[in-house]
Amino acid sequence: MGSVAPFDPELLYVECASCGEPVIWEPGKSTEILHWSGMSILEIDATCMIVSQGCPHCTPEEEFFDTQIVRLSNEAFA
Ligand SMILES: [Zn+2]
């Protein structure tokens, strides 16, 4: 009792800031982004989402995109 399992970053919703489409990427990438962001997994919960500055759908020539983890209260972290 009292212990909360860490939220699985793979469950974070990812949206493209350019076209507004949900972004689906390979398994493990959300975990990597969380790692790069320097945020603790303990800070992540279901109220967070990842915003990608572009996606393969609208910017197919790019392979990597700047990403930001935000809380749905619009408070930006990264
Ligand atoms: Zn897009």
N, CA, C, O and the ligand as a Tripos MOL2 file, in Angstrom:
@<TRIPOS>MOLECULE
protein
  313   311    79     0     0
PROTEIN
NO_CHARGES

@<TRIPOS>ATOM
      1 N           0.8400   -1.2000    0.0000 N.3       1 MET1
      2 CA          0.0000    0.0000    0.0000 C.3       1 MET1
      3 C           0.8780    1.2530    0.0000 C.2       1 MET1
      4 O           1.9160    1.3000    0.6590 O.2       1 MET1
      5 N           0.4470    2.2510   -0.7400 N.am      2 GLY2
      6 CA          1.1390    3.5190   -0.7210 C.3       2 GLY2
      7 C           2.1750    3.6730   -1.8100 C.2       2 GLY2
      8 O           2.5980    4.7940   -2.0920 O.2       2 GLY2
      9 N           2.5970    2.5980   -2.4280 N.am      3 SER3
     10 CA          3.5650    2.7450   -3.4920 C.3       3 SER3
     11 C           2.8430    2.8210   -4.8360 C.2       3 SER3
     12 O           1.9150    2.0590   -5.1060 O.2       3 SER3
     13 N           3.2920    3.7610   -5.6700 N.am      4 VAL4
     14 CA          2.6880    3.9410   -6.9830 C.3       4 VAL4
     15 C           3.6800    3.5130   -8.0500 C.2       4 VAL4
     16 O           4.8140    3.9920   -8.0740 O.2       4 VAL4
     17 N           3.2720    2.6360   -8.9110 N.am      5 ALA5
     18 CA          4.1580    2.2110   -9.9910 C.3       5 ALA5
     19 C           4.4230    3.3910  -10.9120 C.2       5 ALA5
     20 O           3.5110    4.1640  -11.2040 O.2       5 ALA5
     21 N           5.6580    3.5380  -11.3710 N.am      6 PRO6
     22 CA          5.9530    4.6250  -12.3110 C.3       6 PRO6
     23 C           5.0730    4.5350  -13.5460 C.2       6 PRO6
     24 O           4.7520    3.4440  -14.0190 O.2       6 PRO6
     25 N           4.6900    5.6890  -14.0580 N.am      7 PHE7
     26 CA          3.8980    5.7380  -15.2730 C.3       7 PHE7
     27 C           4.7590    5.2840  -16.4590 C.2       7 PHE7
     28 O           5.9220    5.6670  -16.5750 O.2       7 PHE7
     29 N           4.1810    4.4790  -17.3160 N.am      8 ASP8
     30 CA          4.9210    3.9990  -18.4800 C.3       8 ASP8
     31 C           4.9800    5.0990  -19.5390 C.2       8 ASP8
     32 O           3.9430    5.4710  -20.0890 O.2       8 ASP8
     33 N           6.1800    5.6320  -19.8400 N.am      9 PRO9
     34 CA          6.2770    6.7150  -20.8340 C.3       9 PRO9
     35 C           5.7160    6.3160  -22.1950 C.2       9 PRO9
     36 O           5.3140    7.1700  -22.9850 O.2       9 PRO9
     37 N           5.6940    5.0310  -22.4560 N.am     10 GLU10
     38 CA          5.1780    4.5800  -23.7540 C.3      10 GLU10
     39 C           3.6850    4.8560  -23.9090 C.2      10 GLU10
     40 O           3.1360    4.7860  -25.0080 O.2      10 GLU10
     41 N           3.0470    5.1680  -22.7960 N.am     11 LEU11
     42 CA          1.6130    5.4380  -22.8420 C.3      11 LEU11
     43 C           1.3140    6.9210  -23.0690 C.2      11 LEU11
     44 O           0.1560    7.3130  -23.2060 O.2      11 LEU11
     45 N           2.3710    7.7420  -23.1070 N.am     12 LEU12
     46 CA          2.1630    9.1690  -23.3190 C.3      12 LEU12
     47 C           1.6040    9.4260  -24.7140 C.2      12 LEU12
     48 O           2.0120    8.8050  -25.6950 O.2      12 LEU12
     49 N           0.6710   10.3480  -24.7680 N.am     13 TYR13
     50 CA          0.1370   10.7700  -26.0570 C.3      13 TYR13
     51 C           1.1470   11.6980  -26.7290 C.2      13 TYR13
     52 O           1.7060   12.5830  -26.0830 O.2      13 TYR13
     53 N           1.3780   11.4960  -28.0170 N.am     14 VAL14
     54 CA          2.3300   12.3190  -28.7570 C.3      14 VAL14
     55 C           1.5820   13.0330  -29.8730 C.2      14 VAL14
     56 O           0.8750   12.4070  -30.6620 O.2      14 VAL14
     57 N           1.7470   14.3470  -29.9280 N.am     15 GLU15
     58 CA          1.0690   15.1150  -30.9640 C.3      15 GLU15
     59 C           2.0740   15.9820  -31.7050 C.2      15 GLU15
     60 O           3.0330   16.4820  -31.1170 O.2      15 GLU15
     61 N           1.8450   16.1540  -32.9970 N.am     16 CYS16
     62 CA          2.6950   17.0100  -33.8080 C.3      16 CYS16
     63 C           2.2340   18.4500  -33.6880 C.2      16 CYS16
     64 O           1.0580   18.7540  -33.8890 O.2      16 CYS16
     65 N           3.1780   19.3460  -33.3530 N.am     17 ALA17
     66 CA          2.8240   20.7530  -33.1980 C.3      17 ALA17
     67 C           2.6010   21.4230  -34.5490 C.2      17 ALA17
     68 O           1.9630   22.4740  -34.6190 O.2      17 ALA17
     69 N           3.1090   20.8380  -35.6040 N.am     18 SER18
     70 CA          2.9860   21.4490  -36.9270 C.3      18 SER18
     71 C           1.6510   21.1300  -37.5850 C.2      18 SER18
     72 O           0.9950   22.0240  -38.1200 O.2      18 SER18
     73 N           1.2460   19.8740  -37.5510 N.am     19 CYS19
     74 CA          0.0210   19.4870  -38.2610 C.3      19 CYS19
     75 C          -1.0820   19.0440  -37.3090 C.2      19 CYS19
     76 O          -2.2230   18.8550  -37.7330 O.2      19 CYS19
     77 N          -0.7620   18.8780  -36.0380 N.am     20 GLY20
     78 CA         -1.7940   18.5300  -35.0670 C.3      20 GLY20
     79 C          -2.1860   17.0710  -35.0650 C.2      20 GLY20
     80 O          -3.0980   16.6750  -34.3400 O.2      20 GLY20
     81 N          -1.5110   16.2670  -35.8640 N.am     21 GLU21
     82 CA         -1.8300   14.8510  -35.9210 C.3      21 GLU21
     83 C          -1.1620   14.1040  -34.7660 C.2      21 GLU21
     84 O          -0.0690   14.4670  -34.3290 O.2      21 GLU21
     85 N          -1.8200   13.0720  -34.2850 N.am     22 PRO22
     86 CA         -1.1290   12.1980  -33.3260 C.3      22 PRO22
     87 C           0.0640   11.5520  -34.0050 C.2      22 PRO22
     88 O           0.0020   11.1780  -35.1760 O.2      22 PRO22
     89 N           1.1380   11.4260  -33.2650 N.am     23 VAL23
     90 CA          2.3570   10.8440  -33.8270 C.3      23 VAL23
     91 C           2.5290    9.4390  -33.2630 C.2      23 VAL23
     92 O           2.5130    9.2280  -32.0500 O.2      23 VAL23
     93 N           2.6890    8.5060  -34.1570 N.am     24 ILE24
     94 CA          2.9780    7.1310  -33.7500 C.3      24 ILE24
     95 C           4.4120    6.8310  -34.1400 C.2      24 ILE24
     96 O           4.7680    6.8980  -35.3170 O.2      24 ILE24
     97 N           5.2230    6.5050  -33.1720 N.am     25 TRP25
     98 CA          6.5930    6.1400  -33.5180 C.3      25 TRP25
     99 C           6.9490    4.8260  -32.8600 C.2      25 TRP25
    100 O           6.1520    4.2310  -32.1350 O.2      25 TRP25
    101 N           8.1590    4.3940  -33.1300 N.am     26 GLU26
    102 CA          8.5100    3.0460  -32.7550 C.3      26 GLU26
    103 C           8.5220    2.8810  -31.2290 C.2      26 GLU26
    104 O           8.7670    3.8440  -30.5030 O.2      26 GLU26
    105 N           8.2600    1.6770  -30.7530 N.am     27 PRO27
    106 CA          8.2910    1.4210  -29.3110 C.3      27 PRO27
    107 C           9.6370    1.7970  -28.7170 C.2      27 PRO27
    108 O          10.6830    1.5170  -29.3030 O.2      27 PRO27
    109 N           9.6080    2.4220  -27.5710 N.am     28 GLY28
    110 CA         10.8420    2.7790  -26.8780 C.3      28 GLY28
    111 C          11.2430    4.2280  -27.0960 C.2      28 GLY28
    112 O          12.0570    4.7580  -26.3390 O.2      28 GLY28
    113 N          10.6890    4.8840  -28.1180 N.am     29 LYS29
    114 CA         11.1300    6.2400  -28.4200 C.3      29 LYS29
    115 C          10.6610    7.2250  -27.3470 C.2      29 LYS29
    116 O          11.4040    8.1320  -26.9700 O.2      29 LYS29
    117 N           9.4510    7.0520  -26.8630 N.am     30 SER30
    118 CA          8.9650    7.9520  -25.8120 C.3      30 SER30
    119 C           9.8370    7.8310  -24.5650 C.2      30 SER30
    120 O          10.1150    8.8210  -23.8880 O.2      30 SER30
    121 N          10.2600    6.6170  -24.2760 N.am     31 THR31
    122 CA         11.1450    6.4040  -23.1380 C.3      31 THR31
    123 C          12.4740    7.1110  -23.3530 C.2      31 THR31
    124 O          13.0400    7.6890  -22.4250 O.2      31 THR31
    125 N          12.9700    7.0610  -24.5970 N.am     32 GLU32
    126 CA         14.2210    7.7500  -24.9220 C.3      32 GLU32
    127 C          14.0730    9.2550  -24.7520 C.2      32 GLU32
    128 O          14.9490    9.9130  -24.1900 O.2      32 GLU32
    129 N          12.9670    9.7950  -25.2380 N.am     33 ILE33
    130 CA         12.7430   11.2400  -25.1540 C.3      33 ILE33
    131 C          12.6750   11.6670  -23.6950 C.2      33 ILE33
    132 O          13.2190   12.7030  -23.3140 O.2      33 ILE33
    133 N          12.0170   10.8760  -22.9050 N.am     34 LEU34
    134 CA         11.9470   11.1920  -21.4800 C.3      34 LEU34
    135 C          13.3510   11.1990  -20.8840 C.2      34 LEU34
    136 O          13.6900   12.0590  -20.0700 O.2      34 LEU34
    137 N          14.1490   10.2430  -21.2960 N.am     35 HIS35
    138 CA         15.5170   10.1600  -20.8050 C.3      35 HIS35
    139 C          16.3000   11.4000  -21.2110 C.2      35 HIS35
    140 O          17.0090   11.9890  -20.3940 O.2      35 HIS35
    141 N          16.1700   11.8030  -22.4920 N.am     36 TRP36
    142 CA         16.8940   12.9710  -22.9980 C.3      36 TRP36
    143 C          16.4300   14.2460  -22.3030 C.2      36 TRP36
    144 O          17.2170   15.1690  -22.0950 O.2      36 TRP36
    145 N          15.1670   14.2910  -21.9500 N.am     37 SER37
    146 CA         14.6100   15.5240  -21.3830 C.3      37 SER37
    147 C          15.1570   15.7850  -19.9820 C.2      37 SER37
    148 O          15.0790   16.9040  -19.4760 O.2      37 SER37
    149 N          15.7050   14.7520  -19.3670 N.am     38 GLY38
    150 CA         16.2290   14.9030  -18.0280 C.3      38 GLY38
    151 C          15.1620   14.8490  -16.9570 C.2      38 GLY38
    152 O          15.4550   15.0130  -15.7730 O.2      38 GLY38
    153 N          13.9310   14.6210  -17.3650 N.am     39 MET39
    154 CA         12.8620   14.5240  -16.3830 C.3      39 MET39
    155 C          12.9020   13.1580  -15.7130 C.2      39 MET39
    156 O          13.2830   12.1550  -16.3160 O.2      39 MET39
    157 N          12.5050   13.1500  -14.4770 N.am     40 SER40
    158 CA         12.3840   11.8870  -13.7810 C.3      40 SER40
    159 C          11.1020   11.1920  -14.2120 C.2      40 SER40
    160 O          10.0730   11.8260  -14.4460 O.2      40 SER40
    161 N          11.1930    9.8930  -14.3080 N.am     41 ILE41
    162 CA          9.9970    9.1290  -14.6580 C.3      41 ILE41
    163 C           8.9000    9.3320  -13.6080 C.2      41 ILE41
    164 O           7.7140    9.1360  -13.8700 O.2      41 ILE41
    165 N           9.3370    9.7280  -12.4240 N.am     42 LEU42
    166 CA          8.3650    9.9390  -11.3490 C.3      42 LEU42
    167 C           7.5590   11.2180  -11.5620 C.2      42 LEU42
    168 O           6.5190   11.4170  -10.9340 O.2      42 LEU42
    169 N           8.0530   12.0950  -12.4640 N.am     43 GLU43
    170 CA          7.3300   13.3340  -12.7620 C.3      43 GLU43
    171 C           6.2900   13.1400  -13.8530 C.2      43 GLU43
    172 O           5.4720   14.0240  -14.1090 O.2      43 GLU43
    173 N           6.3290   11.9870  -14.4880 N.am     44 ILE44
    174 CA          5.4560   11.7240  -15.6300 C.3      44 ILE44
    175 C           4.1990   11.0090  -15.1610 C.2      44 ILE44
    176 O           4.2580   10.0500  -14.3910 O.2      44 ILE44
    177 N           3.0760   11.4890  -15.6360 N.am     45 ASP45
    178 CA          1.8270   10.7630  -15.3730 C.3      45 ASP45
    179 C           0.8990   10.9800  -16.5580 C.2      45 ASP45
    180 O           1.3030   11.5320  -17.5820 O.2      45 ASP45
    181 N          -0.3160   10.5530  -16.4190 N.am     46 ALA46
    182 CA         -1.2510   10.5790  -17.5480 C.3      46 ALA46
    183 C          -1.6520   11.9850  -17.9560 C.2      46 ALA46
    184 O          -2.2930   12.1570  -18.9930 O.2      46 ALA46
    185 N          -1.2920   13.0000  -17.1700 N.am     47 THR47
    186 CA         -1.6240   14.3780  -17.5590 C.3      47 THR47
    187 C          -0.5330   14.9810  -18.4470 C.2      47 THR47
    188 O          -0.6430   16.1290  -18.8780 O.2      47 THR47
    189 N           0.5080   14.2130  -18.7140 N.am     48 CYS48
    190 CA          1.5910   14.7070  -19.5650 C.3      48 CYS48
    191 C           1.4080   14.1910  -20.9900 C.2      48 CYS48
    192 O           0.7730   13.1640  -21.2300 O.2      48 CYS48
    193 N           1.9810   14.9320  -21.9100 N.am     49 MET49
    194 CA          2.0230   14.4700  -23.2870 C.3      49 MET49
    195 C           3.3070   14.9870  -23.9320 C.2      49 MET49
    196 O           3.9780   15.8720  -23.3990 O.2      49 MET49
    197 N           3.6290   14.4190  -25.0810 N.am     50 ILE50
    198 CA          4.8190   14.8360  -25.8130 C.3      50 ILE50
    199 C           4.3740   15.6090  -27.0430 C.2      50 ILE50
    200 O           3.5100   15.1600  -27.7970 O.2      50 ILE50
    201 N           4.9760   16.7770  -27.2360 N.am     51 VAL51
    202 CA          4.7250   17.5640  -28.4420 C.3      51 VAL51
    203 C           5.9530   17.4790  -29.3210 C.2      51 VAL51
    204 O           7.0660   17.7580  -28.8760 O.2      51 VAL51
    205 N           5.7500   17.0950  -30.5650 N.am     52 SER52
    206 CA          6.8450   16.9780  -31.5210 C.3      52 SER52
    207 C           6.7620   18.1220  -32.5230 C.2      52 SER52
    208 O           5.6950   18.4120  -33.0640 O.2      52 SER52
    209 N           7.9040   18.7670  -32.7620 N.am     53 GLN53
    210 CA          7.9310   19.8820  -33.7200 C.3      53 GLN53
    211 C           8.0880   19.3200  -35.1310 C.2      53 GLN53
    212 O           9.1350   19.4590  -35.7630 O.2      53 GLN53
    213 N           7.0580   18.7070  -35.5870 N.am     54 GLY54
    214 CA          7.0920   18.0580  -36.8890 C.3      54 GLY54
    215 C           6.9340   16.5570  -36.7140 C.2      54 GLY54
    216 O           7.1410   16.0230  -35.6250 O.2      54 GLY54
    217 N           6.5700   15.8920  -37.7840 N.am     55 CYS55
    218 CA          6.4010   14.4430  -37.7320 C.3      55 CYS55
    219 C           6.6180   13.8830  -39.1340 C.2      55 CYS55
    220 O           6.6240   14.6360  -40.1080 O.2      55 CYS55
    221 N           6.7940   12.5810  -39.2430 N.am     56 PRO56
    222 CA          7.0210   11.9910  -40.5740 C.3      56 PRO56
    223 C           5.8710   12.2540  -41.5380 C.2      56 PRO56
    224 O           6.0460   12.1830  -42.7550 O.2      56 PRO56
    225 N           4.6910   12.5590  -40.9890 N.am     57 HIS57
    226 CA          3.5240   12.8090  -41.8330 C.3      57 HIS57
    227 C           3.6420   14.1430  -42.5650 C.2      57 HIS57
    228 O           3.3890   14.2100  -43.7670 O.2      57 HIS57
    229 N           4.0280   15.2160  -41.8480 N.am     58 CYS58
    230 CA          4.0600   16.5530  -42.4570 C.3      58 CYS58
    231 C           5.4720   16.9950  -42.8150 C.2      58 CYS58
    232 O           5.6490   17.9290  -43.5960 O.2      58 CYS58
    233 N           6.4710   16.3380  -42.2550 N.am     59 THR59
    234 CA          7.8560   16.7150  -42.5370 C.3      59 THR59
    235 C           8.6570   15.4530  -42.8320 C.2      59 THR59
    236 O           9.5760   15.1040  -42.0910 O.2      59 THR59
    237 N           8.3010   14.7690  -43.9210 N.am     60 PRO60
    238 CA          8.8990   13.4520  -44.1870 C.3      60 PRO60
    239 C          10.3940   13.4990  -44.4500 C.2      60 PRO60
    240 O          11.0760   12.4800  -44.3390 O.2      60 PRO60
    241 N          10.9170   14.6900  -44.8030 N.am     61 GLU61
    242 CA         12.3490   14.7710  -45.0940 C.3      61 GLU61
    243 C          13.2070   14.7770  -43.8370 C.2      61 GLU61
    244 O          14.4200   14.5760  -43.9000 O.2      61 GLU61
    245 N          12.5680   15.0070  -42.6990 N.am     62 GLU62
    246 CA         13.3070   15.0130  -41.4420 C.3      62 GLU62
    247 C          13.2080   13.6510  -40.7680 C.2      62 GLU62
    248 O          12.1790   12.9780  -40.8280 O.2      62 GLU62
    249 N          14.2990   13.2670  -40.1290 N.am     63 GLU63
    250 CA         14.2830   11.9850  -39.4260 C.3      63 GLU63
    251 C          14.1190   12.1880  -37.9230 C.2      63 GLU63
    252 O          13.5620   11.3440  -37.2210 O.2      63 GLU63
    253 N          14.6180   13.3280  -37.4490 N.am     64 PHE64
    254 CA         14.5380   13.5970  -36.0180 C.3      64 PHE64
    255 C          13.8170   14.9190  -35.7960 C.2      64 PHE64
    256 O          13.9440   15.8490  -36.5920 O.2      64 PHE64
    257 N          13.0810   14.9890  -34.7360 N.am     65 PHE65
    258 CA         12.2850   16.1710  -34.4500 C.3      65 PHE65
    259 C          12.5180   16.6210  -33.0150 C.2      65 PHE65
    260 O          12.7110   15.8120  -32.1070 O.2      65 PHE65
    261 N          12.4940   17.9430  -32.8410 N.am     66 ASP66
    262 CA         12.5560   18.4620  -31.4820 C.3      66 ASP66
    263 C          11.2690   18.0690  -30.7550 C.2      66 ASP66
    264 O          10.1720   18.1510  -31.3070 O.2      66 ASP66
    265 N          11.4310   17.6500  -29.5330 N.am     67 THR67
    266 CA         10.2620   17.2420  -28.7640 C.3      67 THR67
    267 C          10.2610   17.9340  -27.4170 C.2      67 THR67
    268 O          11.2970   18.3780  -26.9210 O.2      67 THR67
    269 N           9.0900   18.0140  -26.8460 N.am     68 GLN68
    270 CA          8.9160   18.6940  -25.5790 C.3      68 GLN68
    271 C           7.8720   17.9170  -24.7900 C.2      68 GLN68
    272 O           6.8350   17.5150  -25.3190 O.2      68 GLN68
    273 N           8.1710   17.7200  -23.5270 N.am     69 ILE69
    274 CA          7.1890   17.0650  -22.6780 C.3      69 ILE69
    275 C           6.4000   18.1440  -21.9530 C.2      69 ILE69
    276 O           6.9820   18.9840  -21.2670 O.2      69 ILE69
    277 N           5.1140   18.1270  -22.0950 N.am     70 VAL70
    278 CA          4.2780   19.1520  -21.4790 C.3      70 VAL70
    279 C           3.2240   18.4800  -20.6050 C.2      70 VAL70
    280 O           2.8360   17.3320  -20.8220 O.2      70 VAL70
    281 N           2.7830   19.2320  -19.6230 N.am     71 ARG71
    282 CA          1.6550   18.7860  -18.8410 C.3      71 ARG71
    283 C           0.4100   19.4440  -19.4340 C.2      71 ARG71
    284 O           0.4940   20.5520  -19.9640 O.2      71 ARG71
    285 N          -0.7120   18.7940  -19.3540 N.am     72 LEU72
    286 CA         -1.9000   19.2960  -20.0210 C.3      72 LEU72
    287 C          -2.3990   20.6190  -19.4370 C.2      72 LEU72
    288 O          -3.3210   21.2320  -19.9770 O.2      72 LEU72
    289 N          -1.7940   21.0530  -18.3430 N.am     73 SER73
    290 CA         -2.0790   22.3800  -17.8060 C.3      73 SER73
    291 C          -1.3250   23.4500  -18.5970 C.2      73 SER73
    292 O          -1.3640   24.6310  -18.2510 O.2      73 SER73
    293 N          -0.6310   23.0220  -19.6740 N.am     74 ASN74
    294 CA          0.1450   23.9130  -20.5340 C.3      74 ASN74
    295 C           1.4410   24.3730  -19.8790 C.2      74 ASN74
    296 O           2.0770   25.3130  -20.3560 O.2      74 ASN74
    297 N           1.8230   23.7450  -18.8300 N.am     75 GLU75
    298 CA          3.0980   24.0730  -18.2080 C.3      75 GLU75
    299 C           4.1940   23.2960  -18.9290 C.2      75 GLU75
    300 O           4.1690   22.0650  -18.9550 O.2      75 GLU75
    301 N           5.1410   23.9980  -19.5040 N.am     76 ALA76
    302 CA          6.1950   23.3390  -20.2600 C.3      76 ALA76
    303 C           7.3700   23.0150  -19.3710 C.2      76 ALA76
    304 O           7.7090   23.7770  -18.4650 O.2      76 ALA76
    305 N           7.9930   21.8760  -19.6350 N.am     77 PHE77
    306 CA          9.1180   21.4450  -18.8130 C.3      77 PHE77
    307 C          10.4430   21.5590  -19.5340 C.2      77 PHE77
    308 O          11.4590   21.9210  -18.9400 O.2      77 PHE77
    309 N          10.4260   21.2430  -20.8270 N.am     78 ALA78
    310 CA         11.7100   21.0980  -21.4980 C.3      78 ALA78
    311 C          11.9190   22.1880  -22.5420 C.2      78 ALA78
    312 O          12.9550   22.2170  -23.2060 O.2      78 ALA78
    313 ZN          3.0700   16.6940  -38.3980 Zn       79 ZN79
@<TRIPOS>BOND
     1     1     2 1
     2     2     3 1
     3     3     4 2
     4     3     5 am
     5     5     6 1
     6     6     7 1
     7     7     8 2
     8     7     9 am
     9     9    10 1
    10    10    11 1
    11    11    12 2
    12    11    13 am
    13    13    14 1
    14    14    15 1
    15    15    16 2
    16    15    17 am
    17    17    18 1
    18    18    19 1
    19    19    20 2
    20    19    21 am
    21    21    22 1
    22    22    23 1
    23    23    24 2
    24    23    25 am
    25    25    26 1
    26    26    27 1
    27    27    28 2
    28    27    29 am
    29    29    30 1
    30    30    31 1
    31    31    32 2
    32    31    33 am
    33    33    34 1
    34    34    35 1
    35    35    36 2
    36    35    37 am
    37    37    38 1
    38    38    39 1
    39    39    40 2
    40    39    41 am
    41    41    42 1
    42    42    43 1
    43    43    44 2
    44    43    45 am
    45    45    46 1
    46    46    47 1
    47    47    48 2
    48    47    49 am
    49    49    50 1
    50    50    51 1
    51    51    52 2
    52    51    53 am
    53    53    54 1
    54    54    55 1
    55    55    56 2
    56    55    57 am
    57    57    58 1
    58    58    59 1
    59    59    60 2
    60    59    61 am
    61    61    62 1
    62    62    63 1
    63    63    64 2
    64    63    65 am
    65    65    66 1
    66    66    67 1
    67    67    68 2
    68    67    69 am
    69    69    70 1
    70    70    71 1
    71    71    72 2
    72    71    73 am
    73    73    74 1
    74    74    75 1
    75    75    76 2
    76    75    77 am
    77    77    78 1
    78    78    79 1
    79    79    80 2
    80    79    81 am
    81    81    82 1
    82    82    83 1
    83    83    84 2
    84    83    85 am
    85    85    86 1
    86    86    87 1
    87    87    88 2
    88    87    89 am
    89    89    90 1
    90    90    91 1
    91    91    92 2
    92    91    93 am
    93    93    94 1
    94    94    95 1
    95    95    96 2
    96    95    97 am
    97    97    98 1
    98    98    99 1
    99    99   100 2
   100    99   101 am
   101   101   102 1
   102   102   103 1
   103   103   104 2
   104   103   105 am
   105   105   106 1
   106   106   107 1
   107   107   108 2
   108   107   109 am
   109   109   110 1
   110   110   111 1
   111   111   112 2
   112   111   113 am
   113   113   114 1
   114   114   115 1
   115   115   116 2
   116   115   117 am
   117   117   118 1
   118   118   119 1
   119   119   120 2
   120   119   121 am
   121   121   122 1
   122   122   123 1
   123   123   124 2
   124   123   125 am
   125   125   126 1
   126   126   127 1
   127   127   128 2
   128   127   129 am
   129   129   130 1
   130   130   131 1
   131   131   132 2
   132   131   133 am
   133   133   134 1
   134   134   135 1
   135   135   136 2
   136   135   137 am
   137   137   138 1
   138   138   139 1
   139   139   140 2
   140   139   141 am
   141   141   142 1
   142   142   143 1
   143   143   144 2
   144   143   145 am
   145   145   146 1
   146   146   147 1
   147   147   148 2
   148   147   149 am
   149   149   150 1
   150   150   151 1
   151   151   152 2
   152   151   153 am
   153   153   154 1
   154   154   155 1
   155   155   156 2
   156   155   157 am
   157   157   158 1
   158   158   159 1
   159   159   160 2
   160   159   161 am
   161   161   162 1
   162   162   163 1
   163   163   164 2
   164   163   165 am
   165   165   166 1
   166   166   167 1
   167   167   168 2
   168   167   169 am
   169   169   170 1
   170   170   171 1
   171   171   172 2
   172   171   173 am
   173   173   174 1
   174   174   175 1
   175   175   176 2
   176   175   177 am
   177   177   178 1
   178   178   179 1
   179   179   180 2
   180   179   181 am
   181   181   182 1
   182   182   183 1
   183   183   184 2
   184   183   185 am
   185   185   186 1
   186   186   187 1
   187   187   188 2
   188   187   189 am
   189   189   190 1
   190   190   191 1
   191   191   192 2
   192   191   193 am
   193   193   194 1
   194   194   195 1
   195   195   196 2
   196   195   197 am
   197   197   198 1
   198   198   199 1
   199   199   200 2
   200   199   201 am
   201   201   202 1
   202   202   203 1
   203   203   204 2
   204   203   205 am
   205   205   206 1
   206   206   207 1
   207   207   208 2
   208   207   209 am
   209   209   210 1
   210   210   211 1
   211   211   212 2
   212   211   213 am
   213   213   214 1
   214   214   215 1
   215   215   216 2
   216   215   217 am
   217   217   218 1
   218   218   219 1
   219   219   220 2
   220   219   221 am
   221   221   222 1
   222   222   223 1
   223   223   224 2
   224   223   225 am
   225   225   226 1
   226   226   227 1
   227   227   228 2
   228   227   229 am
   229   229   230 1
   230   230   231 1
   231   231   232 2
   232   231   233 am
   233   233   234 1
   234   234   235 1
   235   235   236 2
   236   235   237 am
   237   237   238 1
   238   238   239 1
   239   239   240 2
   240   239   241 am
   241   241   242 1
   242   242   243 1
   243   243   244 2
   244   243   245 am
   245   245   246 1
   246   246   247 1
   247   247   248 2
   248   247   249 am
   249   249   250 1
   250   250   251 1
   251   251   252 2
   252   251   253 am
   253   253   254 1
   254   254   255 1
   255   255   256 2
   256   255   257 am
   257   257   258 1
   258   258   259 1
   259   259   260 2
   260   259   261 am
   261   261   262 1
   262   262   263 1
   263   263   264 2
   264   263   265 am
   265   265   266 1
   266   266   267 1
   267   267   268 2
   268   267   269 am
   269   269   270 1
   270   270   271 1
   271   271   272 2
   272   271   273 am
   273   273   274 1
   274   274   275 1
   275   275   276 2
   276   275   277 am
   277   277   278 1
   278   278   279 1
   279   279   280 2
   280   279   281 am
   281   281   282 1
   282   282   283 1
   283   283   284 2
   284   283   285 am
   285   285   286 1
   286   286   287 1
   287   287   288 2
   288   287   289 am
   289   289   290 1
   290   290   291 1
   291   291   292 2
   292   291   293 am
   293   293   294 1
   294   294   295 1
   295   295   296 2
   296   295   297 am
   297   297   298 1
   298   298   299 1
   299   299   300 2
   300   299   301 am
   301   301   302 1
   302   302   303 1
   303   303   304 2
   304   303   305 am
   305   305   306 1
   306   306   307 1
   307   307   308 2
   308   307   309 am
   309   309   310 1
   310   310   311 1
   311   311   312 2
@<TRIPOS>SUBSTRUCTURE
     1 MET1         2 RESIDUE 1 A MET
     2 GLY2         6 RESIDUE 1 A GLY
     3 SER3        10 RESIDUE 1 A SER
     4 VAL4        14 RESIDUE 1 A VAL
     5 ALA5        18 RESIDUE 1 A ALA
     6 PRO6        22 RESIDUE 1 A PRO
     7 PHE7        26 RESIDUE 1 A PHE
     8 ASP8        30 RESIDUE 1 A ASP
     9 PRO9        34 RESIDUE 1 A PRO
    10 GLU10       38 RESIDUE 1 A GLU
    11 LEU11       42 RESIDUE 1 A LEU
    12 LEU12       46 RESIDUE 1 A LEU
    13 TYR13       50 RESIDUE 1 A TYR
    14 VAL14       54 RESIDUE 1 A VAL
    15 GLU15       58 RESIDUE 1 A GLU
    16 CYS16       62 RESIDUE 1 A CYS
    17 ALA17       66 RESIDUE 1 A ALA
    18 SER18       70 RESIDUE 1 A SER
    19 CYS19       74 RESIDUE 1 A CYS
    20 GLY20       78 RESIDUE 1 A GLY
    21 GLU21       82 RESIDUE 1 A GLU
    22 PRO22       86 RESIDUE 1 A PRO
    23 VAL23       90 RESIDUE 1 A VAL
    24 ILE24       94 RESIDUE 1 A ILE
    25 TRP25       98 RESIDUE 1 A TRP
    26 GLU26      102 RESIDUE 1 A GLU
    27 PRO27      106 RESIDUE 1 A PRO
    28 GLY28      110 RESIDUE 1 A GLY
    29 LYS29      114 RESIDUE 1 A LYS
    30 SER30      118 RESIDUE 1 A SER
    31 THR31      122 RESIDUE 1 A THR
    32 GLU32      126 RESIDUE 1 A GLU
    33 ILE33      130 RESIDUE 1 A ILE
    34 LEU34      134 RESIDUE 1 A LEU
    35 HIS35      138 RESIDUE 1 A HIS
    36 TRP36      142 RESIDUE 1 A TRP
    37 SER37      146 RESIDUE 1 A SER
    38 GLY38      150 RESIDUE 1 A GLY
    39 MET39      154 RESIDUE 1 A MET
    40 SER40      158 RESIDUE 1 A SER
    41 ILE41      162 RESIDUE 1 A ILE
    42 LEU42      166 RESIDUE 1 A LEU
    43 GLU43      170 RESIDUE 1 A GLU
    44 ILE44      174 RESIDUE 1 A ILE
    45 ASP45      178 RESIDUE 1 A ASP
    46 ALA46      182 RESIDUE 1 A ALA
    47 THR47      186 RESIDUE 1 A THR
    48 CYS48      190 RESIDUE 1 A CYS
    49 MET49      194 RESIDUE 1 A MET
    50 ILE50      198 RESIDUE 1 A ILE
    51 VAL51      202 RESIDUE 1 A VAL
    52 SER52      206 RESIDUE 1 A SER
    53 GLN53      210 RESIDUE 1 A GLN
    54 GLY54      214 RESIDUE 1 A GLY
    55 CYS55      218 RESIDUE 1 A CYS
    56 PRO56      222 RESIDUE 1 A PRO
    57 HIS57      226 RESIDUE 1 A HIS
    58 CYS58      230 RESIDUE 1 A CYS
    59 THR59      234 RESIDUE 1 A THR
    60 PRO60      238 RESIDUE 1 A PRO
    61 GLU61      242 RESIDUE 1 A GLU
    62 GLU62      246 RESIDUE 1 A GLU
    63 GLU63      250 RESIDUE 1 A GLU
    64 PHE64      254 RESIDUE 1 A PHE
    65 PHE65      258 RESIDUE 1 A PHE
    66 ASP66      262 RESIDUE 1 A ASP
    67 THR67      266 RESIDUE 1 A THR
    68 GLN68      270 RESIDUE 1 A GLN
    69 ILE69      274 RESIDUE 1 A ILE
    70 VAL70      278 RESIDUE 1 A VAL
    71 ARG71      282 RESIDUE 1 A ARG
    72 LEU72      286 RESIDUE 1 A LEU
    73 SER73      290 RESIDUE 1 A SER
    74 ASN74      294 RESIDUE 1 A ASN
    75 GLU75      298 RESIDUE 1 A GLU
    76 ALA76      302 RESIDUE 1 A ALA
    77 PHE77      306 RESIDUE 1 A PHE
    78 ALA78      310 RESIDUE 1 A ALA
    79 ZN79       313 GROUP 0 **** ****
